[in-house]
């Protein structure tokens, strides 16, 4: 692994045998990477990340676009079910959780054959069993990060991360499970 | 870091993946690869590094409580 903090000294040390200075002008401006090609991409990215209700002006700010178009796009997305309008005055929006779930299920279905989904589901179920055994609990919600770390003399960050993996796997299993059911339904209909 | 752990945010990783994989900086971008199933792994194009550097990458994890973890 390259460590960035060592890069300067490394560059000096390596300069003799090192060919030419690479042309960093090839690299795009960071701002062009984080903004989309189109206004709607920027608003969609922001919309999908609205975990808590957010005002139109804040949405415009996050998308780096105007407030009028923010309002227009959010009203449109609300009609599609991508976001929900939480309050009228001020107008605030939040991502629609059902939509987010549906989007993930659909993506799994699109990207994998049913047999593959079944395999992924069995992998993730195996990992969840492993988490259960390791923590001696049925769900990550039952485990307190700090208490567990202290009792088992483990680093808080390590425990936090393992529990996060568990929660992630639990969420992934719900998505895979739903995707498999839908994929099988489709096969049955055909 | 908050006291309760939070799951990884698939949607954000996916968005970062779709934006970052197109840039010149990275040679490859892998979303949730087998060896790091809850991360986005970006490998730098080594032409931009001195020849003794054998590997340069970023491993990004982003959680639903907006905690994040970037390993380089």
Interface residues (C-beta under 8 A of the other chain):
Chain A: X1 X2 X3 X4 X10 X11 X14 X15 X17 X18 X19 X22 X24 X26 X27 X28 X33 X34 X36 X45 X48 X49 X51 X100 X103 X104 X140 X144 X145 X146 X156 X157 X160 X161 X163 X164 X165 X166 X167 X168 X170 X171 X172
Chain B: X1 X3 X4 X5 X6 X7 X8 X10 X11 X12 X15 X19 X20 X22 X23 X24 X25 X38 X44 X47 X48 X49 X50 X51 X52 X53 X54 X55 X56 X57 X63 X64 X66 X69 X72
